[in-house]
Amino acid sequence: MRAIPGRLTMWAPKTTGSDPMRHRQALVLLVCSVALLPGAFAATNPPTSLPATQSIATLPDMTLSTAHRFERVGFDLRVPWELAFLPDGALIFTERDGHVRLLGQGRGAEPALRNAVALGNKMGMLGLVLDPDFSRNHFVYVAYDYVIGDADANEGVRRFKLRVARYRLDRDALVEPHTLIEGIPAATNHTGCRLVFGPDGRLYITTGDADEPAKAQQLGELNGKILRLERDGSVPADNPFVHTPGARPEVWSYGHRNPQGLAFDPRTGTLFESEHGPNGGDEINIIERGANYGWPVIDHAATQQGMRSPLLEFSPSIAPGKVMLYQGSAFPELKGKLIVALLRGEGLLVLDRDGNRLSNPRRLFFRGFGRIRAVTASPEGYLYFSTSQYDPAEGQPRPDDDLIVRLVPASAPKAYPAIEPRHVEAATQPLSPTQRAIATHCAACHGPDLRGGSAPNLVERKFAYVTDRASLKALMVNGLRDKGMPPNPAITPEEQALIATYLQDERANQ
């Protein structure tokens, strides 16, 4: 085993070669309550053979017929956010704490890039993608959060932005930074940040609403969008809003909440997207040029003229991460399938695909490795995925988390130590009705005891929008859209009462 400076610890492979929840921090109340290829996108939402709403709890588990094993590629990481493979088979990945690292082909002793980033829940060093002509130019594109100014005197918080920059990989280091775009609004939860190149050679970038939902509908803002740029950061002349007065010309689509996955079919140009919804309502979409995906006007499976409803919608939340189309040969039963990394869903979602139709949803490795943020395939077709356990308050890190794990056929050469799925044991005591209500409607943002997660501590913080028990219940249902808190019509009067009583009692005991 090799200890790598800067805390990372990895197993050195035995062989060389190619095997190597959305709430503003200031929110004081509760409840996460191309010029494309011809025929790339349909004019309307594509048909699907599935009902609009799915539940991860009721999906069947997929069993691979190919004999296989898991190997632990890296451990003691801090949220490996994106994974990609260099042409020589080395793995390049981001760590949310500000690192870009290399593994394989004798690399890995030092980070290829160590940037000062805005660290916080769901922020830091995030997206990464290789240039389509990487073998010639060695360009790598990364996206990361940074801080603007000091603490804001009025709000008591610092302001965060997102930057996308291009570097050149010079053996083991990323050099010659060139900023493509910066000043993209960011927040401690909704930052988006997936980077992909399309078959048109353009760079596509997801942005979150940065806890300002209304701006996702405003073409003059970068919140809640998918952007499209040339490789040097300039704007393609055929972007849909180039000639729209007041619009940002970089915008490709809008009305997004927190898109975390993008995957192109290189043959047809079809662009699949995964997106986090409010209180469930997580989405799989096909992205169309200039289309409006509705947030925050519509969510879940709601419809409205001129807005796209999701191709598939999942409730309760699965928190989808990266999306990929598997084209490898190591696992024939996965070939052509759409695979989605699941954070809150704790596994991989596998969907059969026939053109724009998706069917037969199944769970793969369900609850075997905890929260999974990224998934990709190596040149050999081996499946690599990364865990995301250092995500308060949802994650439950163990001593060697976070991990990069690979799935290989049993016949593949052994390069890393074997690891078995680490299934979480069921709770020995059943949840009380109050605990269940909090877990269903609040815990993902405010923590299981409402003492804080990605959103504020509701037990100790002074309320700004509640004056009595009735207004508290009303807020649980109606939300505060302009403050980043969605409405939650699914919460029952009984659940409202249980949560209100719990919160009243806990605050009284402070």
Wavefront OBJ file of the C-alpha trace (Angstrom):
o trace
v 0.000 0.000 0.000
v 1.248 3.502 -0.816
v 0.470 6.527 1.330
v 0.066 9.581 -0.879
v 0.919 13.025 0.505
v -2.074 15.179 1.262
v -4.120 12.448 2.963
v -5.080 10.336 -0.054
v -4.308 6.643 0.371
v -4.578 4.184 -2.491
v -3.548 0.689 -3.324
v -0.794 0.496 -5.891
v -1.943 -1.839 -8.683
v -0.020 -5.040 -9.160
v 0.173 -4.481 -12.881
v 0.720 -1.428 -15.030
v -1.042 -0.553 -18.233
v -4.667 0.386 -18.724
v -6.048 -1.461 -15.658
v -5.673 0.872 -13.086
v -30.924 19.453 -0.575
v -31.812 22.741 -1.613
v -32.254 25.511 0.835
v -30.614 28.920 1.196
v -28.275 29.106 4.202
v -30.238 32.050 5.504
v -33.538 30.139 5.340
v -34.760 29.828 8.851
v -37.514 27.324 8.553
v -37.880 23.739 7.827
v -38.703 21.106 5.299
v -36.744 20.187 2.246
v -40.261 19.913 2.766
v -26.463 21.189 -32.168
v -25.744 22.571 -34.883
v -26.425 19.082 -33.631
v -26.686 15.860 -35.559
v -29.799 15.593 -37.749
v -32.861 14.585 -35.781
v -31.055 15.006 -32.460
v -34.073 16.103 -30.443
v -37.786 15.576 -30.843
v -40.054 18.623 -30.967
v -42.014 17.433 -27.933
v -41.347 15.267 -24.936
v -40.481 11.760 -26.143
v -42.811 8.887 -25.330
v -42.014 6.410 -22.603
v -43.396 2.993 -21.776
v -43.157 3.732 -18.036
v -45.621 5.477 -15.763
v -44.470 9.036 -15.068
v -43.720 8.466 -11.372
v -41.412 5.755 -10.064
v -40.348 4.715 -6.553
v -36.912 3.245 -5.935
v -38.394 1.156 -3.102
v -40.581 -0.832 -5.494
v -38.080 -1.399 -8.303
v -36.615 -4.876 -8.813
v -32.933 -5.553 -8.300
v -30.844 -6.354 -11.376
v -28.607 -9.407 -11.175
v -25.610 -9.506 -13.512
v -25.233 -12.791 -15.343
v -21.540 -12.095 -15.928
v -19.425 -13.454 -13.075
v -17.759 -10.438 -11.499
v -15.969 -8.951 -8.523
v -15.514 -5.501 -6.977
v -12.107 -3.957 -6.447
v -11.218 -0.955 -4.279
v -9.289 1.451 -6.494
v -9.026 4.388 -4.080
v -10.041 5.144 -0.527
v -9.755 7.820 2.156
v -11.059 10.328 -0.387
v -13.331 13.329 0.069
v -16.191 13.105 -2.415
v -14.588 12.051 -5.722
v -17.050 14.026 -7.845
v -16.121 13.195 -11.445
v -14.192 10.334 -13.049
v -12.680 10.120 -16.542
v -10.058 8.071 -18.354
v -7.053 9.357 -20.259
v -6.181 7.654 -23.568
v -3.350 5.749 -21.852
v -5.806 4.226 -19.353
v -4.917 6.418 -16.362
v -7.843 7.626 -14.262
v -8.299 11.351 -13.666
v -10.802 12.537 -11.081
v -11.832 15.514 -8.997
v -12.103 15.590 -5.218
v -14.484 18.143 -3.822
v -11.861 19.451 -1.375
v -10.045 21.171 -4.259
v -7.950 18.439 -5.872
v -7.682 16.924 -9.324
v -5.854 13.602 -9.093
v -4.380 10.997 -11.414
v -4.153 7.276 -10.811
v -2.362 4.670 -12.896
v 0.637 4.616 -15.217
v 2.925 5.461 -12.297
v 0.943 8.545 -11.305
v -0.756 9.570 -8.091
v 1.969 10.765 -5.715
v 0.785 14.383 -5.886
v -2.412 16.073 -7.064
v -2.321 17.249 -10.663
v -4.091 20.389 -9.475
v -4.629 21.844 -6.021
v -6.977 24.843 -6.170
v -8.311 27.061 -3.442
v -12.047 26.442 -3.666
v -15.144 27.506 -1.777
v -15.636 24.537 0.486
v -18.998 23.691 1.982
v -21.802 21.244 1.740
v -21.980 20.225 -1.955
v -19.365 22.813 -3.046
v -15.749 22.697 -4.142
v -13.953 21.071 -7.085
v -16.704 19.460 -9.137
v -17.054 18.834 -12.881
v -14.300 17.644 -15.211
v -14.153 16.619 -18.870
v -11.421 15.923 -21.429
v -11.217 17.816 -24.706
v -12.443 15.767 -27.696
v -8.942 16.236 -29.143
v -7.169 15.477 -25.868
v -4.604 13.181 -27.533
v -3.404 16.183 -29.528
v -3.867 19.183 -27.213
v -3.987 17.597 -23.682
v -6.751 20.003 -22.589
v -8.758 19.264 -19.426
v -11.773 21.349 -18.359
v -12.755 21.680 -14.691
v -15.458 23.537 -12.775
v -15.147 24.715 -9.199
v -16.754 27.056 -6.675
v -14.981 30.139 -5.382
v -15.701 32.968 -2.939
v -16.486 36.545 -3.930
v -15.412 39.079 -1.312
v -15.609 38.820 2.450
v -18.613 38.161 4.630
v -21.586 40.178 3.434
v -22.381 42.772 6.074
v -26.100 42.611 5.375
v -26.643 38.861 5.214
v -23.689 37.569 7.201
v -22.771 35.079 4.480
v -20.149 35.012 1.793
v -21.141 34.982 -1.833
v -20.222 31.976 -3.940
v -19.664 31.687 -7.678
v -18.727 28.934 -10.121
v -15.874 29.041 -12.625
v -15.175 26.778 -15.603
v -11.547 26.743 -16.666
v -9.383 24.908 -19.182
v -5.961 23.498 -18.299
v -3.279 21.610 -20.195
v -2.118 18.327 -18.688
v 1.670 18.265 -18.668
v 2.550 14.739 -17.537
v 1.406 14.918 -13.876
v 0.279 18.527 -13.562
v -2.487 20.743 -14.899
v -0.948 23.987 -16.140
v -1.797 27.096 -18.193
v -5.231 27.905 -16.745
v -7.642 29.681 -19.069
v -11.058 30.785 -17.778
v -13.956 30.006 -20.106
v -16.748 31.415 -17.953
v -17.031 32.595 -14.356
v -19.438 34.424 -12.113
v -22.031 31.654 -12.369
v -24.189 31.871 -9.227
v -23.504 29.068 -6.749
v -24.725 28.048 -3.314
v -24.016 25.445 -0.682
v -26.463 23.053 -2.291
v -27.627 23.801 -5.844
v -24.601 24.219 -8.083
v -25.194 21.707 -10.891
v -21.775 21.520 -12.533
v -21.677 18.516 -14.866
v -19.479 19.104 -17.939
v -19.800 17.132 -21.189
v -18.826 17.597 -24.818
v -21.466 16.956 -27.432
v -20.969 15.248 -30.776
v -21.026 18.801 -32.173
v -17.726 19.514 -30.380
v -19.291 22.084 -28.021
v -19.044 22.132 -24.231
v -22.288 21.737 -22.241
v -22.404 22.913 -18.600
v -25.168 22.415 -16.038
v -25.903 25.121 -13.468
v -28.161 24.906 -10.419
v -30.656 27.521 -9.350
v -28.268 28.484 -6.487
v -31.252 28.611 -4.139
v -32.841 31.396 -6.184
v -35.566 29.431 -7.968
v -37.196 32.324 -9.825
v -33.982 33.017 -11.739
v -34.176 29.600 -13.411
v -36.953 31.125 -15.569
v -35.021 34.322 -16.325
v -32.980 34.139 -19.516
v -30.819 37.018 -18.348
v -29.526 34.933 -15.426
v -27.244 31.881 -15.408
v -29.075 30.129 -12.535
v -30.845 26.882 -13.409
v -29.589 26.507 -16.964
v -27.674 24.264 -19.320
v -25.036 26.345 -21.084
v -23.302 25.693 -24.410
v -19.873 27.112 -25.245
v -17.073 26.727 -27.722
v -13.884 25.206 -26.379
v -12.299 28.628 -25.887
v -15.298 29.977 -23.964
v -16.858 31.914 -26.841
v -20.547 31.555 -27.661
v -21.632 29.421 -30.630
v -23.470 31.506 -33.200
v -26.374 29.031 -33.342
v -27.208 29.050 -29.609
v -30.976 29.560 -29.255
v -30.963 32.922 -27.448
v -28.038 34.679 -29.117
v -30.370 37.252 -30.650
v -32.870 37.482 -27.767
v -32.662 40.912 -26.092
v -31.615 40.652 -22.445
v -30.843 36.919 -22.606
v -27.501 35.349 -21.806
v -26.268 33.977 -25.135
v -24.637 30.970 -23.435
v -28.038 29.477 -22.507
v -29.038 26.250 -24.241
v -32.024 25.269 -22.039
v -33.572 26.681 -18.871
v -36.013 26.073 -16.031
v -33.722 23.619 -14.225
v -33.433 23.139 -10.460
v -30.194 21.214 -9.906
v -29.100 19.154 -12.932
v -26.332 16.741 -11.954
v -26.038 14.427 -14.953
v -25.631 14.821 -18.732
v -24.959 12.085 -21.284
v -24.990 12.266 -25.079
v -25.732 9.451 -27.442
v -22.828 10.088 -29.841
v -24.710 8.520 -32.747
v -27.976 10.442 -32.562
v -27.067 13.495 -30.486
v -29.802 12.742 -27.945
v -28.927 14.409 -24.639
v -30.137 12.717 -21.434
v -30.186 14.685 -18.182
v -30.781 13.900 -14.496
v -32.083 16.554 -12.129
v -32.891 16.916 -8.432
v -36.490 17.878 -7.691
v -38.161 19.321 -4.579
v -39.507 16.841 -2.017
v -39.053 14.021 -4.487
v -39.830 14.809 -8.081
v -36.333 13.850 -9.271
v -36.215 13.818 -13.053
v -34.803 12.126 -16.121
v -35.156 14.419 -19.147
v -34.165 14.622 -22.771
v -32.754 18.086 -23.316
v -33.905 20.066 -26.337
v -32.475 23.251 -27.829
v -34.063 26.308 -26.215
v -36.592 24.323 -24.173
v -38.034 25.376 -20.817
v -38.103 22.599 -18.178
v -40.481 24.431 -15.888
v -38.760 24.991 -12.552
v -40.034 26.579 -10.341
v -43.387 27.032 -12.097
v -43.955 23.272 -12.392
v -42.282 20.277 -10.798
v -42.841 16.538 -10.370
v -45.091 15.350 -13.220
v -47.020 18.627 -13.499
v -47.619 20.053 -16.954
v -47.972 23.523 -18.420
v -48.066 24.704 -21.993
v -44.649 25.733 -23.254
v -42.790 23.787 -20.551
v -41.283 20.312 -20.618
v -42.401 17.764 -18.058
v -39.940 15.001 -17.134
v -39.507 11.868 -19.166
v -39.450 9.992 -15.840
v -40.116 11.272 -12.323
v -39.016 9.610 -9.083
v -40.651 10.126 -5.692
v -39.474 9.808 -2.960
v -36.149 11.331 -3.915
v -33.369 9.236 -5.425
v -30.994 12.248 -5.779
v -29.593 11.328 -9.223
v -25.948 12.077 -9.983
v -24.017 11.314 -13.148
v -25.716 9.679 -16.142
v -23.983 7.462 -18.688
v -24.784 5.274 -21.675
v -22.830 2.046 -21.333
v -21.235 1.020 -24.631
v -18.625 -1.417 -23.327
v -18.367 -5.161 -23.909
v -17.228 -6.368 -20.475
v -20.860 -6.621 -19.305
v -23.047 -7.426 -22.317
v -26.273 -7.176 -20.288
v -25.544 -3.477 -19.692
v -24.712 -2.553 -23.275
v -26.867 0.285 -24.578
v -28.443 0.868 -21.166
v -28.825 4.231 -19.468
v -27.113 4.078 -16.050
v -27.700 6.718 -13.376
v -25.648 7.128 -10.191
v -27.920 7.551 -7.183
v -27.060 9.452 -4.031
v -30.106 9.190 -1.827
v -31.089 6.094 -3.825
v -27.756 4.471 -2.838
v -26.985 2.470 -5.928
v -27.211 2.565 -9.706
v -30.399 2.884 -11.732
v -30.405 0.860 -14.947
v -32.901 1.598 -17.738
v -33.377 -0.209 -21.020
v -33.385 2.178 -23.953
v -34.929 2.020 -27.398
v -34.331 5.369 -29.065
v -36.105 7.879 -26.844
v -38.046 5.217 -24.963
v -36.945 4.010 -21.532
v -38.257 0.888 -19.854
v -37.597 -1.832 -17.292
v -36.049 0.245 -14.454
v -33.926 -1.811 -12.073
v -31.652 -1.233 -9.104
v -28.012 -2.299 -9.269
v -25.896 -2.645 -6.078
v -28.784 -1.159 -4.099
v -27.501 0.015 -0.699
v -24.282 -1.928 -1.221
v -21.883 1.032 -1.194
v -23.905 3.956 0.136
v -24.299 7.162 -1.854
v -22.926 6.938 -5.419
v -22.159 10.202 -7.218
v -20.311 9.314 -10.423
v -20.153 6.292 -12.715
v -18.108 5.753 -15.864
v -16.575 2.988 -17.973
v -12.883 2.317 -18.559
v -11.496 1.617 -22.038
v -11.919 -2.113 -21.282
v -15.571 -1.587 -20.383
v -15.048 -2.052 -16.645
v -17.487 -0.040 -14.555
v -15.987 2.519 -12.147
v -18.041 4.433 -9.578
v -17.352 6.784 -6.679
v -19.087 7.134 -3.336
v -20.211 10.392 -1.731
v -20.518 9.708 1.978
v -19.019 12.997 3.166
v -22.301 14.789 2.492
v -23.815 16.092 5.703
v -26.400 15.322 6.814
v -27.261 12.466 4.450
v -23.944 10.645 4.274
v -22.660 8.127 6.803
v -18.878 7.902 6.195
v -16.948 4.891 7.423
v -13.229 4.892 8.296
v -11.957 4.433 4.712
v -14.579 6.522 2.871
v -14.889 7.916 0.338
v -14.168 5.192 -2.219
v -13.573 4.638 -5.912
v -14.687 1.103 -6.750
v -14.508 -0.811 -9.977
v -16.587 -3.721 -11.218
v -14.696 -6.194 -13.386
v -15.445 -9.629 -14.845
v -14.160 -12.446 -12.681
v -11.757 -13.371 -15.483
v -10.061 -9.933 -15.485
v -6.506 -9.647 -14.095
v -6.432 -8.648 -10.433
v -5.078 -5.132 -10.032
v -6.572 -3.877 -6.760
v -7.770 -5.476 -3.515
v -11.181 -7.075 -3.656
v -14.009 -5.422 -1.760
v -17.486 -6.683 -0.984
v -20.659 -4.595 -0.957
v -21.096 -3.061 2.459
v -24.816 -3.305 3.014
v -26.219 -1.083 5.722
v -28.037 -3.064 8.355
v -31.623 -2.140 9.014
v -32.242 -0.097 12.131
v -32.762 -2.282 15.167
v -35.551 -0.002 16.403
v -38.381 1.060 14.083
v -38.852 4.771 13.528
v -41.523 6.507 15.538
v -44.240 8.350 13.584
v -42.476 11.638 14.331
v -39.081 10.312 13.230
v -40.627 8.934 10.066
v -42.288 12.267 9.242
v -38.999 14.127 9.747
v -37.065 11.547 7.728
v -39.559 11.802 4.859
v -39.924 15.564 4.665
v -37.089 17.315 6.499
v -33.964 15.280 7.218
v -32.320 15.528 3.803
v -31.741 19.242 4.352
v -32.187 19.936 8.062
v -30.821 16.679 9.471
v -32.608 13.790 11.191
v -33.114 15.825 14.390
v -33.683 19.184 12.613
v -30.407 20.465 14.032
v -28.922 21.334 10.687
v -27.522 19.839 7.501
v -27.285 21.692 4.212
v -30.048 23.938 5.594
v -30.177 25.658 9.010
v -30.581 24.292 12.519
v -34.292 24.749 13.208
v -34.083 23.953 16.910
v -31.697 26.744 17.852
v -32.197 29.346 15.123
v -34.524 32.322 15.537
v -37.577 32.062 13.272
v -38.198 34.829 10.773
v -41.261 33.516 8.931
v -43.231 31.809 11.699
v -45.280 33.425 14.437
v -47.373 30.519 15.714
v -48.157 26.858 15.180
v -50.629 27.569 12.360
v -48.112 29.599 10.368
v -45.534 26.852 10.876
v -47.879 24.253 9.394
v -48.778 26.575 6.534
v -45.101 27.040 5.719
v -44.548 23.288 5.595
v -47.230 23.045 2.913
v -46.762 26.280 0.969
v -43.002 26.744 1.211
v -41.179 29.960 0.343
v -40.282 29.704 -3.325
v -38.395 33.000 -3.413
v -36.238 31.812 -0.492
v -35.457 28.436 -2.010
v -37.974 26.361 -0.055
v -40.430 24.431 -2.231
v -44.075 23.776 -1.436
v -44.833 20.306 -0.170
v -48.442 19.298 -0.851
v -47.552 15.683 -0.003
v -47.123 16.354 3.712
v -50.248 15.278 5.588
v -51.954 17.221 8.415
v -50.909 14.453 10.807
v -47.261 14.777 9.748
v -47.445 18.564 10.063
v -48.731 18.216 13.622
v -46.047 15.706 14.603
v -43.220 17.865 13.247
v -44.638 21.033 14.777
v -44.954 19.379 18.196
v -41.431 17.975 18.025
v -39.992 21.335 17.048
v -41.981 23.176 19.714
v -40.801 20.785 22.432
v -37.162 20.798 21.343
v -37.015 24.583 21.144
v -38.645 24.882 24.573
v -35.875 22.708 26.048
v -33.044 24.907 24.757
l 1 2 3 4 5 6 7 8 9 10 11 12 13 14 15 16 17 18 19 20
l 21 22 23 24 25 26 27 28 29 30 31 32 33
l 34 35 36 37 38 39 40 41 42 43 44 45 46 47 48 49 50 51 52 53 54 55 56 57 58 59 60 61 62 63 64 65 66 67 68 69 70 71 72 73 74 75 76 77 78 79 80 81 82 83 84 85 86 87 88 89 90 91 92 93 94 95 96 97 98 99 100 101 102 103 104 105 106 107 108 109 110 111 112 113 114 115 116 117 118 119 120 121 122 123 124 125 126 127 128 129 130 131 132 133 134 135 136 137 138 139 140 141 142 143 144 145 146 147 148 149 150 151 152 153 154 155 156 157 158 159 160 161 162 163 164 165 166 167 168 169 170 171 172 173 174 175 176 177 178 179 180 181 182 183 184 185 186 187 188 189 190 191 192 193 194 195 196 197 198 199 200 201 202 203 204 205 206 207 208 209 210 211 212 213 214 215 216 217 218 219 220 221 222 223 224 225 226 227 228 229 230 231 232 233 234 235 236 237 238 239 240 241 242 243 244 245 246 247 248 249 250 251 252 253 254 255 256 257 258 259 260 261 262 263 264 265 266 267 268 269 270 271 272 273 274 275 276 277 278 279 280 281 282 283 284 285 286 287 288 289 290 291 292 293 294 295 296 297 298 299 300 301 302 303 304 305 306 307 308 309 310 311 312 313 314 315 316 317 318 319 320 321 322 323 324 325 326 327 328 329 330 331 332 333 334 335 336 337 338 339 340 341 342 343 344 345 346 347 348 349 350 351 352 353 354 355 356 357 358 359 360 361 362 363 364 365 366 367 368 369 370 371 372 373 374 375 376 377 378 379 380 381 382 383 384 385 386 387 388 389 390 391 392 393 394 395 396 397 398 399 400 401 402 403 404 405 406 407 408 409 410 411 412 413 414 415 416 417 418 419 420 421 422 423 424 425 426 427 428 429 430 431 432 433 434 435 436 437 438 439 440 441 442 443 444 445 446 447 448 449 450 451 452 453 454 455 456 457 458 459 460 461 462 463 464 465 466 467 468 469 470 471 472 473 474 475 476 477 478 479 480 481 482 483 484 485 486 487 488 489 490 491 492 493 494 495 496 497 498 499 500 501 502 503 504 505 506 507 508 509 510
